[in-house]
Amino acid sequence: MQRYDKGNTPYDVSVKLDIPQKEAEEYQIEYWKLRRMYELEQIYNDNKDSLPLIIRMFQELKARNISLDQLTRDTILVNSLPQLYNEYSAIQKEIEVTRADYQQRQEELWNIKNELRLKKIGNRMISELRELFL
C-alpha cells in the first residue's frame, strides 16, 4: 500500500514485487477502497484504456497551471459558443433594424423641419403681401 502512496502505478508495483500486473491492479483497487476513494474504482474501470491519455492531459493542465475548475468553465464556454454566436447575430440584426429605423426617422424629421421652414416662409410672404396690398 505504501507504494501506491508514493504514486507508483500497478505496472511499477508488479515489477517491484514480481507479481502479475492484474494482481497489482487489484491491490490498487483495494488501496482506493481503504482510502475511501470509491469513485476511483468506477473511473478506473470505465476509462482503463484511456488512462494514459487522461494522465497526459492532467500533466499538461498542471504544466500550464490550469485548474480543473478553469477547465470546466472553459469547456462550458466553448460548448456555449454556438449559442453565443447565434445570440450575437440576433443582436447584430436588431442593431441593423434599429439603425435603419433611426435613419428613417431622421429623414422624416428632416422632412418635417423643411415643411415647417417652408410654411414659415410662405406665412411670412403672405404677411408681407398683405401689408403691401392693405
N, C-alpha and C positions, 0 to 999 in steps of 0.2 A: 504493500500500500504506500510505503514511503516513496517508492519510485514514481508513482503517479502524482504524489505531492510535489515532486521535483520537476514535473512536466514531461516525464518520459511517455512515449507512445506505446501502444501494445506491441508494436514491432520491436522497439528498444527493449522492452521487458522480456519478450520471447527470446531475443538473442542473449541478453544478460543472464537469464535464468535457464536457458536451454530448454524451453518448453514450446509447444506449438502456439502459433500466433492466435489461433482460435481460443485457446485456454487463457492467454494473456488478455484477450478481449473480454472474456467472461470475468476475469479478475477486475478489469477496469469498470465493468458494469456494476460489479459488487461494490467496488470502491465508491462509485457515484451514489449507490443506494445508502451506504454507510454515512456518506457526507450529506445525505438528504437532497441529492441533486437528481430527483426522479425524472424530471423532464429530459435530462441529457440522454437517458437510455432511448427514449422515443425519438429524439432528434437524431441520435446516432443511427438507430435502425432505419429511420426514414431517409437518411441522407448519406449512408455509408459510402456509396460510390462517388459522391460529390465532395467528400470531406477535404481532399487535397485542394480543390478549388476554393472551398469555403475558407480554409485556413489561409491560403494565399490572399484571399480578399480581405480577411481581417488583418493580416500583416500589412497589406497595402494601406488600409484605413489607418492603422496605427502609425505607419511611417509618415503619412500625410496629416497626422494629428486630427483625424475626423472621428467624432464620437458616433455611436450607434443612433443617438437622438438626432444628430445632424443628418446622418444618412437617411433616417426615417423621414424627417422633414423634407429633405431634398427629393426623396423618392415620391412623396406625396405631391410635391410641387411639380415635378417632372410629369407625373401622371395626370395632373390637372392642367397642363399646358394646352391641350386641345380645347378644353372648356374655356380657359382664359383667353385663348386666341379668338374663339367664337364670340365671347363677351366683348373683347376689344373691337372686333369687326362690327358688331352691332352698335357699339358706342360711336365708332367712326361714321357709320351710316347716319346715326342720329345727328351727329355734328354736321354732316353734309346737308341734311334736310334742314337743320336749324339755320345754317349759313344761307342756304337758298331762300328760306323764309325771311330771314333778316334782310337779304338783298332786295327781295321783292317788296318788303315793307318800306325799305329806304327809298326805292323808286316811287312807291305810292306817296310817301311823304314829300318827296321832291315835286311830284306832280301836283299835290295839294298846295304846296307853297307857291308853285308857279301860278296855279289858278288864282290863289289869293292875291298874289302880286299883280296879275293881270286885271282882276276885279278892282283892286285899289287904283290901278292906273286908269281903268275905264271909269270908275266913280269920280276920280279927280278930273278927268277930261269932261265928263258930263257936268260936273260942278263949274268948271271954267267956262264951258259953253253956255250954261245957264246965266252966268254972270255977264257974259258978253251980250247975250240977247235980252236980258231983262233990264 
